[in-house]
Amino acid sequence: MSKKILLVVLVILTSMILSCSSSSVGKSKFSPYYFYTDTNKYLFEISRYELSKLITFDKLTYKGSYIDNRAMTKEDLDNIKDNRNVSGIPSIVVPQVGFTTESLNMRLYPTNHTIHRGNEKFDSNQYTRISAFSPALVLHKSKDREFYYIMTEFMRGWVPAGKIKIYSHVAFSGIQQMPFIRVIKDNVTIGSVKYGIGDKVPLLSQDNENIVVLTPEGSYTTLSKDGSFVIGNAVYNEELMKSMAESQLNNPYDWGGKEGLRDCSAYVRDLWRVFGADIPRSSGLQKLVGKKLIDKPKSAKEFYAVLRNAKPYRTLIFFKGHVIMYGGMEEGDYIIYHAVNSLVNDNGEKVEIAKVAKNKLKEEQFVNIWQRVIRVSEISPLISPELPKEPEIIEITNILDKISKIGSYDEKEIAEHNYTVTKQN
C-alpha cells in the first residue's frame, strides 16, 4: 500500500480520535479509579525485565493442589512454569497486535490442565473469558508454541496462539477507531463467530434492513437488523438493563467464565458494557468504580434505608469477593440479581444456588445479607458517543476492504525484528 494511502489512514484516524475524546468512557469518566492494564505503555516495546515481572507475578502452589483428577507434584508445576519460556524473552520485545478470533479462555499458566484445590469447578488456572474480537497485544510465546501471552484492556495472560489474528499496527488502530455495534443478546452468530451480551463488533456500513460488519479474520459479513444489537453504545434505559439481566437467569454459575458463561463480576461487567461503561473485571475493583452510597452498614435498618432510595440496576452491592446488582422493589420485597454459587440464609444455612439468580430477600429469607456488605455504590449511566457520519464510514470501508494488504505481520517478520532490536541492545 502506498505511503499516500497510509497518510490518508492516519489523518482519518487522528480526526476520529479527536472527535471521540470528549465522550470516551475511560479515564475521563472513572478517574481516579481506572484499573485497566496500561496497554498503551507496551504498544511499541517492552523490556525483558518488565515482561518477566508480568508473566511471573501470579503464582500457584503444588501443595494441596490437583492437576485434573490427581494430586499435583512439584515436577508438574515446574514443567508448566518452564513452558512460560521466560528465559527465551529477548532484551526488548516488540509486541504484535491483533484480535481474538473467537471467545476464549485466558489462563494464568500456558496449559489447558485444570489446577484446583479439590473442586474442579473452581479452576485456579482460569483468569477470565475473553470476548471475540477483543484487541490484544501479543507479548510472548510459550516454549511449546501453543500459547501466546497477551495483554488486553482489562487482563493479561495466556491464550491459544491459533486464536489470535495478527494485524499491522495501522490496521489494528484503524479497526479500533471504527464505528461499531454492541450485542445485547447471548449466542448471536455473526459470520462464523458467536458473540454475547456486551461484545463489540466493528461496523462498516448499514441501510434500513441490514448492516455490514468486519470479521476478526479481516473479511466482512452482512447481518439483518433483528434486535440482537444496537448501533454504538446503547443509551442507558432501565427496561433494556432489566431485560438483559433477566435473559441470563438460570444460566449456570461459571467461575472465571471457563465454560463460556459468567461468574458474578462478569455478569455485571457484560451488562454495563452495552452502555459503554467498561468497568473492571473483578468485583474487588468494581467496588471502587462509581459513587459510594455506604460502606459496611452498621444495621439492617441503615442498609435497607439506603436500598429504598437507591436506583434499580444502577446500584451494586459488594461482599468480599462478590458483587450483586440491586433490582429495586417488587411487591414490597427487595430484589437482587447475581451470578452466585451459594448464599447463607437468615437461619445460617448455606443455600446452593449455582446459577444466575433473581432473589427476593424477604420471601427467600436472605435479609441478613447486610451483615456481609462491605460497600454499596451507584454506577452513573453513560451517554452513547455520537457515530461518525456516513461518508466517513464509507471512506474507512474502502480502506478496510484492502485490510490484508495494509501489512499484516507474520511470525518471521516479527522474529527478525526482535532479533535486530536484541542485537542492537
C-alpha positions in Angstrom: 0.0 0.0 0.0 1.4 3.4 -1.0 2.6 6.0 1.5 -0.2 8.3 0.3 -2.9 5.8 1.4 -1.2 5.3 4.7 -1.1 9.0 5.3 -4.9 9.2 4.5 -5.5 6.5 7.0 -3.6 8.3 9.7 -5.4 11.6 9.0 -8.8 9.9 9.3 -7.8 8.1 12.5 -6.5 11.2 14.1 -9.7 13.2 13.3 -11.8 10.3 14.7 -9.8 10.0 17.9 -10.1 13.8 18.5 -13.9 13.7 17.8 -14.4 10.9 20.2 -12.2 12.0 23.1 -14.8 14.1 24.8 -17.2 11.1 25.1 -14.6 8.5 25.9 -15.7 6.0 28.6 -12.2 5.5 30.1 -10.2 7.8 32.3 -12.3 10.8 31.8 -15.3 9.0 33.3 -13.8 6.8 36.0 -10.7 8.6 37.2 -9.0 8.1 39.6 -10.4 4.5 39.7 -9.2 3.4 36.4 -7.6 0.0 36.8 -7.1 -1.4 33.3 -3.7 -2.7 32.2 -2.0 0.2 30.5 -1.7 -1.3 27.1 -0.5 1.9 25.5 2.6 1.7 27.7 3.6 -1.5 25.9 2.2 -0.9 22.5 5.6 -0.5 20.8 8.1 -2.2 23.1 8.5 -3.8 26.5 11.7 -4.8 28.2 12.6 -8.3 29.2 12.6 -7.2 32.9 9.0 -5.8 32.7 7.6 -8.7 30.7 9.2 -11.3 33.1 7.6 -9.5 36.0 4.2 -9.6 34.4 4.5 -13.3 33.4 5.7 -14.5 36.8 3.7 -12.1 39.1 0.8 -14.5 39.8 1.7 -17.9 41.3 0.1 -21.2 42.3 1.5 -23.8 44.7 1.5 -27.5 44.0 1.0 -28.3 47.7 -2.6 -29.2 48.3 -3.4 -28.7 44.6 -4.7 -31.1 42.0 -4.0 -31.2 38.3 -7.1 -32.5 36.6 -8.1 -35.6 38.7 -4.8 -36.3 40.6 -2.6 -34.7 43.2 -0.2 -32.2 41.7 3.5 -32.7 42.1 6.4 -30.2 42.2 7.5 -31.7 38.9 4.1 -31.0 37.4 4.3 -27.4 38.4 7.9 -26.9 37.3 7.1 -28.3 33.9 4.2 -25.9 33.5 6.3 -23.0 34.7 9.0 -23.9 32.3 6.6 -23.7 29.4 6.3 -20.0 30.1 9.7 -19.7 28.3 10.8 -16.8 30.4 14.5 -17.5 29.5 13.5 -17.0 25.9 12.4 -13.4 26.3 14.6 -11.1 24.3 16.1 -7.9 25.9 13.5 -5.8 24.1 10.2 -7.2 22.8 8.3 -5.5 20.0 4.6 -6.6 20.5 2.5 -8.0 17.8 -1.1 -6.7 17.7 -4.3 -8.3 16.7 -7.7 -9.5 17.7 -9.2 -12.7 19.2 -11.0 -14.7 16.5 -13.5 -16.2 19.0 -14.4 -16.1 22.7 -11.6 -17.9 24.6 -10.2 -18.6 28.0 -7.3 -16.7 29.4 -5.0 -18.8 31.6 -2.5 -18.0 34.4 -0.1 -20.6 33.1 0.2 -21.8 29.5 -1.7 -25.1 29.9 -5.2 -26.3 29.4 -4.9 -28.5 32.5 -7.3 -27.7 35.4 -5.5 -26.8 38.5 -7.7 -26.8 41.6 -7.9 -27.3 45.4 -10.3 -30.3 45.3 -13.2 -28.9 43.3 -12.6 -28.9 39.5 -15.4 -26.4 39.1 -13.0 -23.7 40.6 -10.0 -23.8 38.3 -7.2 -21.8 39.8 -5.5 -21.6 36.4 -8.5 -19.8 34.9 -8.1 -16.0 34.8 -11.2 -15.0 32.7 -13.1 -15.3 29.5 -12.1 -13.0 26.6 -14.7 -11.9 24.1 -14.4 -12.5 20.4 -12.9 -9.6 18.5 -11.1 -8.3 21.6 -7.9 -6.2 20.8 -4.8 -7.8 22.1 -1.1 -7.1 22.4 0.9 -10.3 21.8 4.0 -10.2 24.0 5.4 -13.7 24.1 5.0 -17.3 23.1 5.2 -20.5 25.2 8.0 -23.0 24.8 5.7 -25.5 23.1 4.4 -22.7 20.8 0.8 -23.5 21.7 0.1 -20.3 23.7 0.5 -16.5 23.3 1.0 -14.3 26.3 -1.3 -11.4 25.6 -2.4 -8.1 27.2 -6.0 -6.8 26.8 -7.6 -3.7 28.1 -8.5 -5.4 31.4 -6.4 -8.5 31.9 -3.2 -10.3 30.8 -2.5 -14.0 30.5 -2.1 -17.0 28.2 -4.4 -17.8 25.3 -4.3 -20.4 22.5 -1.9 -19.0 19.8 -4.1 -20.1 17.0 -7.0 -17.9 18.2 -5.3 -14.5 17.6 -5.4 -12.9 14.2 -2.3 -10.7 13.8 -2.5 -7.3 12.1 -0.2 -4.4 11.4 -0.3 -1.5 13.9 -2.0 0.7 11.3 -4.8 -1.8 10.7 -5.1 -2.5 14.4 -5.5 1.2 15.3 -7.9 1.7 12.4 -10.2 -1.1 13.4 -10.4 0.1 17.0 -11.5 3.6 15.9 -14.3 2.3 13.6 -18.0 2.7 14.3 -19.4 -0.4 16.0 -22.3 -2.4 17.2 -23.0 -3.7 20.7 -24.5 -7.1 21.1 -27.4 -7.2 23.5 -28.2 -10.9 23.5 -26.2 -14.0 24.0 -25.4 -16.7 21.4 -25.6 -14.3 18.5 -23.8 -15.7 15.5 -22.2 -13.2 13.1 -20.4 -14.8 10.2 -18.9 -17.9 11.9 -18.3 -16.3 15.3 -20.5 -16.4 18.3 -20.9 -13.2 20.4 -22.6 -12.4 23.7 -24.0 -9.5 25.6 -21.7 -6.5 25.7 -19.5 -7.7 22.8 -18.3 -5.1 20.3 -18.1 -5.6 16.5 -16.7 -3.0 14.0 -19.4 -1.6 11.7 -18.6 -1.0 8.0 -22.0 0.2 6.7 -25.7 0.0 7.1 -29.0 0.5 5.4 -32.6 0.3 6.6 -32.6 -3.5 6.9 -29.0 -4.7 7.2 -25.6 -3.9 8.5 -22.2 -4.9 7.2 -19.6 -5.7 9.9 -16.0 -6.7 9.9 -15.0 -10.2 11.0 -11.9 -10.9 13.2 -10.2 -12.5 10.2 -10.4 -9.3 8.2 -13.3 -10.1 6.0 -16.9 -8.8 6.3 -20.4 -10.2 6.7 -23.9 -8.9 6.4 -26.3 -9.1 9.4 -30.0 -8.2 9.4 -31.3 -5.7 12.0 -33.0 -8.3 14.2 -32.9 -6.7 17.6 -29.8 -8.6 18.7 -27.6 -5.5 18.8 -27.6 -1.7 18.9 -25.6 0.7 16.8 -22.8 2.1 19.0 -23.2 2.1 22.8 -26.8 1.9 24.0 -28.2 5.0 25.8 -29.0 3.7 29.3 -32.5 2.7 30.0 -33.8 0.6 32.8 -36.0 -1.6 30.7 -33.2 -2.8 28.5 -31.0 -3.4 31.5 -33.7 -5.4 33.2 -34.4 -7.4 30.0 -30.7 -8.3 29.6 -30.3 -9.1 33.3 -33.3 -11.5 33.2 -32.3 -13.1 30.0 -29.4 -14.7 31.9 -31.4 -16.1 34.7 -30.8 -19.8 35.5 -27.6 -19.9 33.4 -25.1 -22.0 35.4 -22.6 -20.1 37.6 -19.3 -20.2 35.8 -16.1 -19.5 37.7 -13.9 -17.3 35.5 -16.2 -17.9 32.6 -14.4 -21.1 31.7 -17.4 -22.8 30.1 -18.4 -19.6 28.2 -20.9 -18.4 30.8 -20.5 -15.9 33.7 -19.5 -15.5 37.3 -20.6 -12.5 39.4 -18.3 -9.8 38.2 -18.5 -10.9 34.5 -22.3 -10.8 34.7 -22.3 -7.2 35.9 -19.5 -6.1 33.6 -21.1 -7.5 30.4 -24.4 -5.9 31.2 -22.8 -2.5 31.6 -20.5 -2.8 28.6 -23.7 -2.5 26.4 -24.0 1.1 27.7 -20.3 1.9 27.1 -19.2 1.5 30.7 -16.1 -0.8 30.5 -15.9 -1.3 34.3 -13.2 -3.6 35.6 -13.5 -7.4 35.5 -13.1 -8.3 39.2 -15.6 -7.5 42.0 -12.7 -6.1 44.1 -12.0 -3.4 41.5 -15.6 -2.9 40.6 -16.4 -1.7 44.1 -14.0 1.2 43.5 -15.9 2.4 40.5 -18.9 4.8 40.7 -20.4 6.8 43.6 -20.2 5.3 47.0 -23.5 5.1 48.9 -22.4 3.3 52.0 -19.6 1.2 53.4 -20.1 -1.6 55.9 -23.6 -0.7 57.2 -24.0 -0.8 61.0 -27.5 -2.3 61.0 -30.2 -3.7 58.8 -32.2 -0.5 59.2 -29.3 1.6 57.8 -28.7 -0.8 54.9 -32.3 -1.1 53.8 -32.8 2.7 54.1 -30.1 3.1 51.5 -31.7 0.5 49.2 -35.1 2.1 49.4 -33.6 5.3 47.9 -31.2 3.5 45.6 -31.6 3.4 41.8 -32.5 -0.1 40.5 -30.0 -1.8 38.3 -27.5 1.1 38.7 -26.8 0.1 42.3 -24.2 -2.6 43.1 -23.9 -4.4 46.4 -20.5 -5.8 47.3 -19.4 -8.6 49.6 -15.8 -9.7 49.9 -15.3 -11.4 46.6 -18.8 -11.0 45.3 -20.9 -8.4 43.5 -24.7 -8.1 43.4 -27.0 -5.9 41.3 -29.9 -4.3 43.1 -33.1 -4.6 41.1 -35.4 -2.4 43.1 -38.6 -3.3 44.9 -41.3 -5.8 43.8 -44.5 -6.1 45.9 -42.7 -4.7 48.9 -39.7 -7.0 48.6 -36.0 -6.2 47.8 -34.8 -7.8 44.5 -31.2 -8.7 43.7 -29.6 -10.2 40.6 -26.3 -12.0 40.7 -24.3 -15.0 39.4 -23.7 -16.9 42.6 -22.6 -20.3 43.8 -24.2 -20.3 47.3 -25.7 -17.8 49.8 -26.2 -18.1 53.5 -29.9 -17.5 54.5 -31.3 -15.9 57.7 -31.2 -19.3 59.5 -27.5 -19.6 58.9 -27.9 -22.3 56.3 -25.8 -22.4 53.2 -28.2 -22.4 50.2 -26.7 -23.8 47.0 -27.7 -21.7 44.0 -25.0 -22.2 41.4 -26.6 -20.1 38.7 -27.6 -16.5 37.7 -30.4 -15.8 40.1 -33.1 -13.3 40.9 -33.6 -13.4 44.7 -36.3 -11.8 46.9 -34.6 -11.0 50.2 -37.7 -11.2 52.4 -39.5 -14.1 50.8 -36.4 -16.2 50.5 -35.0 -15.2 53.9 -31.8 -13.5 52.8 -32.5 -10.3 54.7 -29.3 -10.7 56.8 -27.0 -10.4 53.8 -26.5 -6.8 55.0 -24.0 -8.3 57.6 -21.6 -9.2 54.8 -21.9 -6.0 52.8 -18.7 -4.0 52.5 -19.9 -1.4 50.1 -22.9 -0.2 48.1 -22.2 2.0 45.1 -24.0 3.5 42.1 -22.9 3.4 38.5 -23.8 6.6 36.5 -25.3 5.9 33.1 -23.1 7.0 30.2 -24.4 8.7 27.1 -23.7 6.9 23.9 -21.0 8.6 21.8 -22.2 10.1 18.5 -21.5 7.9 15.5 -19.3 9.3 12.7 -21.3 10.5 9.7 -22.0 8.1 6.8 -19.3 9.4 4.4 -16.6 8.6 7.0 -17.9 5.1 7.3 -17.8 4.6 3.6 -14.3 6.1 3.3 -13.0 3.7 6.1 -14.7 0.8 4.5 -12.9 1.4 1.2 -9.6 1.2 3.1 -10.5 -1.8 5.2 -11.6 -3.8 2.1 -7.9 -3.9 1.5 -7.0 -4.8 5.0 -4.9 -7.9 4.1 -2.7 -5.5 2.1 -2.2 -3.0 4.8 0.7 -5.1 6.1 -0.3 -7.9 8.5 2.7 -9.2 10.2 3.8 -12.8 10.0 5.9 -14.5 12.7 9.0 -14.5 10.6 8.9 -10.7 10.2 8.4 -10.2 14.0 11.2 -12.7 14.8 13.6 -10.9 12.5 12.6 -7.5 14.0 13.0 -8.8 17.6 16.4 -10.2 16.7 17.6 -6.9 15.2 16.5 -5.0 18.3 18.1 -7.5 20.6 21.3 -7.4 18.7 21.4 -3.6 18.8 20.9 -3.7 22.6 
